[in-house]
Amino acid sequence: MITEIEITAVGHGGAGIGRLDGQVCFVPYGLPGDQLEIKVTRATRKMLWGELLSVVAPSPDRLEPDFPDWRRSGVSTWLHFSYPAQAQWKQRIVRDCLTRIAGISDVELEWQEDPQLRTGYRTRAEFHGDGKQFGFYALGSHDIVDTIQCPLCHPSMNKALTRLREMELKGSVTVTINPEGEDVLVWTSFVNRKLRDRFPQSGTPKDERPPTQFVFDGVPIVNGTFSQSSLLLNRLLVNTVRELSGSPASVLDLYCGNGNLSLGFQNKTEVLGIDHNKFAVKAARRVGRGDYQAGHESKMIKQIAAGTWDTILLDPPRAGAKTLMPALSQCSASSIVYVSCDPATLARDLNILNGAGWRVARARALDLFPNTPHVETVCLLQRDRTG
């Protein structure tokens, strides 16, 4: 069915939201204020999904990006969404999740961004090749969009992309660059001698040698392990965690990875970090004063219960940390600092903690992923002493 729709909001995943005959309809690339011609591509009893065919009347916040095929790429999906409206909607999405899912409406949501880094900020990206096309996946599929350069990527990342495109690679390639150095880490699931010749800091899970790495802001960036998509914007996150944590005597850093959020604590702070990835924690242990250990959630739960921690810090994957919530609910820590890249799973977990007597004292949304619908949120939780 082809029809017109007015977009009145954007949702958690970034798609525009309107209504057709009383049903909610999601339209990727739709913006509040748009009047669109769409094709309904999917329908359930309560919801519809539409494909944008044309813009009948544009939102006042709509831009026309100077980037070929930008709408096909699944990366820069808000490149057409102007600031400050884009930032306002990100904050609105976080507030909505906190209110609707966690029942938290009495905390002022703070906001932080770097207007100088809305493009050219990405220092880590995953590309895909089929031997002919090379670039990002299209939105919602595994179709490869042949990508010459990306406006969100740092210039050094785009240079690496140009070199990789020449190699007619098949498979996925994760690249991490040093924005203030010459390092280019390349990680693949396949072995390619030509790739290693052109990128000496490349690696695969099959390598017997330790993964290559470089140090940025005192933190080891280890090939094949997680780091923020922008090492430059990561500074906003690290500074926020320091501010909300204060000067704790001891910190339990869960999902610590390479020690990104805890290596910079002062010498007087005792730090124990736990993460699934043994290479990341080993690198953190070599660099920092803290004790960084490999372990899964069962080990994290034991340490939550066993220690008298001043602050428990956690930065879980997008799925959140539901497994840890019973232990965190009953822990004796003075505060919990929860870092999340997904407002919905964050709110789900905060709802559990809130029911166990924890309250959100401060919450801050961070624009670590400009020109995309993604947003980082950091919450400081303390025991509710009013009861």
C-alpha positions in Angstrom: 0.0 0.0 0.0 1.3 3.5 -0.9 0.0 6.4 1.2 1.1 9.6 2.9 1.9 10.1 6.5 2.9 12.8 8.9 5.8 12.1 11.1 5.4 13.4 14.7 8.2 11.8 16.6 11.3 9.5 16.4 11.7 6.4 18.4 14.4 4.6 20.3 15.8 2.9 17.2 15.9 6.2 15.2 12.9 5.6 12.8 10.3 8.3 12.4 6.9 7.6 14.0 3.5 8.5 12.6 0.0 7.0 12.6 -2.2 5.4 9.8 -5.8 4.7 10.7 -4.9 4.8 14.4 -1.9 2.4 14.0 1.6 3.4 14.9 3.8 3.3 11.8 7.7 3.4 11.8 9.4 4.9 8.9 13.3 4.9 8.7 14.7 8.3 7.8 11.5 10.1 8.7 11.8 13.2 10.9 9.3 15.0 13.1 7.5 17.5 10.9 7.9 15.5 7.7 5.0 14.8 5.4 6.1 11.6 3.5 4.9 9.3 0.8 5.6 5.8 2.0 5.0 2.2 1.0 3.8 0.0 3.9 6.1 -3.0 3.9 5.1 -4.9 7.0 2.0 -5.0 9.3 1.1 -6.6 12.6 -2.1 -6.2 14.5 -0.8 -3.1 16.3 2.1 -1.7 14.3 3.1 -0.9 10.7 6.5 -0.3 9.0 6.9 1.8 6.0 9.6 2.5 3.3 10.2 6.2 2.5 9.4 6.9 -1.2 9.5 10.7 -1.3 9.4 13.7 0.9 6.1 15.6 0.2 6.8 18.4 2.7 10.1 18.4 4.6 10.5 18.9 8.3 12.2 22.3 9.2 15.0 20.1 10.7 15.7 18.1 7.6 19.0 18.6 5.8 20.2 17.3 2.4 23.6 15.6 3.1 26.4 15.9 0.6 27.2 12.2 0.8 26.3 9.8 -2.0 24.1 6.9 -1.0 23.9 8.1 2.6 20.3 6.7 2.9 21.5 3.2 1.9 24.2 3.1 4.6 23.1 1.7 8.0 25.7 3.9 9.7 24.9 7.7 9.4 21.1 7.3 9.6 20.6 10.8 11.1 23.0 12.7 8.8 19.9 14.5 7.5 18.7 15.6 11.0 19.9 19.0 12.0 21.3 20.2 15.3 20.0 21.2 17.9 16.9 19.2 17.1 18.8 16.0 16.9 20.3 16.5 20.3 16.9 17.4 21.8 15.3 14.2 20.5 18.1 12.1 21.9 17.5 13.6 25.3 13.7 13.1 24.8 14.3 9.4 24.0 16.3 8.9 27.2 13.8 10.7 29.3 11.0 8.7 27.8 12.7 5.4 28.6 13.5 6.5 32.2 9.9 7.6 32.8 8.0 4.9 30.9 10.1 1.8 31.8 11.8 2.8 35.1 9.2 5.1 36.5 11.9 7.8 37.1 10.7 11.3 36.4 12.2 13.4 39.2 15.8 13.6 37.9 17.0 16.3 35.6 18.7 14.8 32.6 22.0 16.5 32.0 23.4 16.7 28.4 27.0 16.9 27.1 28.3 17.0 23.5 31.3 18.3 21.5 29.9 20.4 18.6 33.3 20.2 16.9 33.1 16.4 16.6 29.8 15.8 14.9 31.6 14.4 11.8 35.0 12.9 11.4 34.9 11.4 14.8 34.8 7.6 14.3 38.1 5.8 15.1 36.6 2.3 15.1 34.4 0.8 12.3 33.4 -2.5 10.8 33.4 -2.9 7.1 32.3 -5.8 4.9 33.4 -7.1 1.5 32.2 -9.6 -1.1 35.2 -9.4 -3.4 33.6 -6.6 -5.4 31.7 -4.3 -3.1 33.3 -3.0 0.1 31.8 -0.8 2.8 29.0 -0.8 5.4 25.9 -2.9 5.5 22.7 -1.3 4.3 20.1 -0.4 7.0 18.4 -3.5 8.3 20.1 -6.0 6.0 23.5 -7.6 5.1 23.5 -5.9 1.6 26.9 -4.2 1.2 26.9 -0.5 0.3 30.0 0.2 -1.6 31.5 3.0 0.4 34.3 5.3 -0.8 34.4 7.4 2.3 32.2 8.1 5.4 31.6 11.6 6.7 31.5 10.2 10.3 34.9 8.5 10.0 38.1 10.2 11.0 40.3 11.1 8.0 42.8 8.3 9.0 39.9 5.8 9.0 38.9 7.0 5.5 42.5 6.6 4.3 42.5 3.0 5.7 39.1 2.4 3.9 40.6 3.5 0.6 43.5 1.1 1.0 41.2 -1.8 2.0 38.9 -1.2 -1.0 41.8 -1.9 -3.3 42.3 -5.4 -1.9 38.9 -7.0 -3.1 38.4 -8.6 0.3 35.7 -11.0 1.3 34.4 -11.0 4.8 34.2 -8.5 7.7 37.0 -6.2 8.7 37.2 -4.2 11.9 39.5 -1.2 11.8 40.7 0.9 14.8 42.9 3.9 14.2 44.9 6.2 16.5 43.5 9.7 15.8 46.7 11.2 17.2 49.2 8.7 15.8 50.0 6.4 12.9 48.5 3.1 14.3 46.0 1.2 12.2 44.7 -2.0 13.9 42.9 -4.4 11.5 41.0 -7.4 12.8 39.5 -10.1 10.6 38.1 -13.6 11.1 40.1 -14.8 8.0 43.8 -15.0 7.3 45.1 -12.9 4.4 48.9 -12.6 3.9 48.4 -9.6 1.6 46.4 -7.8 4.2 49.1 -8.3 6.8 51.7 -7.1 4.4 49.8 -3.8 3.9 48.6 -3.5 7.5 51.4 -4.8 9.8 49.1 -4.3 12.9 46.5 -6.7 11.6 45.4 -9.9 13.4 42.9 -12.7 13.6 41.5 -15.0 16.3 43.8 -17.7 14.9 47.0 -15.9 15.6 49.3 -17.4 18.3 51.0 -14.1 18.9 49.3 -11.5 21.3 47.1 -9.0 19.6 48.7 -5.8 18.5 47.8 -2.6 20.4 48.5 1.0 21.0 48.0 3.3 24.0 45.7 6.3 23.8 45.0 8.6 26.8 46.8 6.1 29.0 44.5 3.2 28.0 45.6 0.2 25.9 43.6 -0.1 22.7 43.9 -3.9 21.9 43.2 -5.3 18.4 40.1 -7.5 18.3 38.6 -6.1 21.6 36.0 -3.5 22.3 36.7 0.2 22.3 34.4 3.1 21.9 33.6 4.1 18.3 35.4 7.4 18.9 38.5 7.6 21.1 38.1 11.4 20.9 34.5 11.5 22.1 35.3 8.8 24.7 37.0 11.6 26.6 33.5 13.0 27.4 32.5 9.6 28.8 35.7 9.2 30.9 35.4 12.7 32.4 31.7 12.1 33.2 32.4 8.9 35.0 35.2 10.6 37.0 32.9 13.4 38.0 30.0 11.2 39.1 32.3 8.8 40.9 34.1 11.5 42.9 37.1 10.2 44.8 36.2 6.6 45.9 38.4 4.6 48.1 37.7 1.4 46.1 36.1 0.7 42.7 34.7 -2.6 41.3 34.7 -2.1 37.5 32.4 -4.6 35.9 32.6 -5.2 32.1 35.9 -3.2 32.5 37.3 -4.2 29.1 40.7 -2.5 28.6 40.2 -0.4 31.8 38.9 2.5 29.8 36.8 3.9 32.7 39.0 3.0 35.7 42.7 3.2 34.8 42.7 6.9 35.4 41.5 6.8 39.0 44.0 8.3 41.5 46.6 6.1 43.1 44.8 6.0 46.4 41.8 4.3 44.8 41.8 0.4 44.9 40.5 -0.9 41.6 39.3 -4.4 40.7 38.2 -4.9 37.1 36.4 -7.9 35.6 35.7 -8.6 31.9 35.0 -11.5 29.6 37.9 -10.7 27.3 41.2 -12.0 28.6 43.3 -10.0 26.2 41.7 -6.7 27.2 42.1 -7.3 31.0 45.7 -8.5 30.5 46.6 -5.3 28.7 44.9 -3.2 31.4 46.8 -5.0 34.1 50.1 -4.3 32.4 49.3 -0.6 32.1 47.5 0.2 35.4 47.9 -0.1 39.1 44.6 -2.0 39.5 43.9 -5.7 39.5 42.2 -6.6 36.2 40.9 -10.2 35.9 39.1 -12.3 33.2 35.7 -13.6 34.3 32.0 -13.9 33.4 28.9 -12.7 35.3 29.2 -15.5 37.9 32.6 -14.0 39.0 31.2 -10.5 39.0 28.3 -11.6 41.2 30.7 -13.1 43.7 32.8 -9.9 43.9 29.7 -7.7 44.3 28.7 -9.8 47.3 32.2 -10.4 48.7 33.6 -6.9 48.7 32.8 -3.7 50.6 33.1 -1.5 47.6 32.9 2.3 47.8 31.7 2.5 44.1 30.6 -0.2 41.7 31.0 0.8 38.1 29.5 -1.1 35.2 29.5 -0.6 31.5 27.7 -3.7 30.1 26.9 -4.5 26.4 23.8 -3.2 24.8 21.7 -6.0 26.3 22.3 -4.6 29.8 23.2 -6.3 33.0 20.0 -8.0 34.1 21.9 -11.0 35.5 23.7 -8.8 37.9 20.7 -6.9 39.2 19.8 -9.2 42.2 23.3 -8.9 43.5 23.6 -5.1 42.8 20.2 -4.6 44.5 21.6 -6.0 47.8 25.1 -4.8 47.6 26.7 -2.6 50.3 28.4 -0.1 48.0 28.0 3.6 48.6 27.2 4.3 45.0 26.7 2.6 41.6 27.7 4.3 38.4 25.9 2.7 35.4 27.1 3.4 31.9 24.8 2.3 29.0 24.6 2.7 25.2 20.9 1.6 25.3 18.3 3.7 27.1 15.7 0.9 27.1 17.8 -1.8 28.8 19.3 0.8 31.1 15.8 1.8 32.2 14.8 -1.9 32.7 17.8 -2.4 35.0 17.2 0.9 36.9 13.6 -0.2 37.5 14.9 -3.2 39.4 17.4 -1.2 41.4 14.8 1.5 42.1 12.5 -1.2 43.6 15.3 -2.3 45.9 15.9 1.1 47.4 18.4 2.7 45.1 17.6 6.1 43.5 19.1 7.9 40.6 20.9 10.9 42.0 22.2 12.2 38.6 21.8 11.2 35.0 23.7 12.5 32.0 23.2 11.8 28.3 26.2 12.0 26.1 26.4 12.5 22.3 29.1 9.9 21.6 27.5 9.0 18.3 26.6 12.2 16.4 24.4 11.9 13.3 23.1 8.6 14.5 20.2 7.8 16.8 22.5 6.3 19.4 23.1 7.9 22.7 25.2 7.1 25.8 23.8 7.5 29.3 25.6 7.6 32.7 23.6 7.3 35.9 24.8 7.8 39.5 22.8 5.7 41.9 22.8 6.0 45.7 20.8 4.4 48.5 17.5 6.0 49.3 17.8 7.0 52.9 14.4 8.7 53.1 12.5 5.5 53.9 
